[in-house]
């Protein structure tokens, strides 16, 4: 039976948040290795998909009958970066175009160099890190494969319930006494994954025909409303979790190798205000967070390479 929404990479952080924010709509999410739990209201189904399998992507998109296809697929393995971030993005966009479906491709603030911002939707990508380079190439390939696709650039994302993978790894290092320092001179516009899922839900509703929402422009920027440093965000997260803020050891991006973007500030000049409404500043998004920790404070950590 046709679905309204197909989220490729639905088992990931953003894909999962989008599926959670679209309850009641007939939707299909994909996963690669771990099938998510069954949906209690039976409007959500899951299918296994290897996004590098071009024939499988085409068959699933065509067979789903989806009105909107969202590419939220990610890879945590550097060896798969090209295949998943670039090639699969093009295959998914082409499959959506062939099926007559709208397409939303998730990109990143890392497509910019961090030296010539702030960056609006018309800014020309200027990446300086491999991930940003791959995502910038993907943007061009998606546009070529599906000219009407919406490219949604996302900022630094975080989640405390559940704790996202990057935060979990950092906390594990901190608890072991060896976290990496957090940069005081790298500025971002972070957003909670749940908020981004809600914003994307609005975009997909508009693409599915909801006339109460504005038509999305070719590029949307779904960044948080506040610019803060990685270090300041780390302190807020630790405080929200009831953990020692001293774990957030300051570091400097200037000491990082290879060089990193310093000020990735996304601004929304073309993105309709309606799509920005769910995006909260970290102080609001993190209150209340997970249950506060109990017991004596852990041993202060020792710093290592920064991030």
Phi, psi and omega in degrees: 000134183300149177246160177280324189226129173245120179249105178278121190091031183290348178270358180275182185298305183283318179301318178295320179295322178294315179297322179293329183277356184243030179304140180095342176266140178293118186213157182229129176244151179247159177216166178251310187242329184234115180288129176293166179295153180295148180276126184295329182268001172064021173264351180244131176233161181233149178221142176282137180210131170264109187292347177277353178269099187300315181297320180293321178298312180299317182295319182291315180298314180294315183290333181288334184066020185297141174279331181226131177245125178248128176262101177246019183290137177222163175229138177265001180256120180305328181295337181263004188302312182294314185296321184270312185288328186249295187298313181295325178301318179293318180297318181294316179297317180296319180295319178296318180297316180296328182273357181076023181260150171290156183225136173239122179251127181272124178240202192210157173292344181288359174285357179249161187274347179077009182243349187228025182275189002291164189245121174263185186295338181267356181297141180279126179306143182212057188292151177236356178241152184306318180297316179296322177299314180298317182290328177292319176297318180300319179303315181295319182290322177297315180298322179291323183281330183216087187303334181267005181299150173259123177263118182254109178274129183248154179269194169301127183252151176215159177205136179247350180210087004281162177289128181289163188299317181295317178294320179299318180294320179294318179295323178298318177295320180296317180293334177274359178087014182216065176280160170275143178297156179253134188291130176274344184246018172247114185258135179224173175242071190295154178220144176288139183303323179298320179294318179295321176301319179293321178294317178295327177299321178293318178300315182290328176297317179297317181292335178277357174115009179286106185284353178280351181249148180292152177292127180293141174286173181301329178230132174239144176250115183248066182258157177294159186279358183233137176265120179218166180278161175302322181294315180297321178296318179300319178296320179296318180296314180299317179296319180296328180272359180073028181251160184297125178293344177295344176295336180279086182278129182287141174223177183234127179300331181299338180269357185280145176225124000289168180301148180245156173299138186265320183227090180264081183255108176271135174240152183247099178258331179254339181290123180302143182302328181303327182278346180268346186304321182286349189275116184253154171293154183304322181301325179278316184294332183266009180235116351278158178248217180289164177304139182290146182291152177238166179096176183292149179297142178292170177296134178305140185280163174257135183286156170221208183301143186276174177204000000 
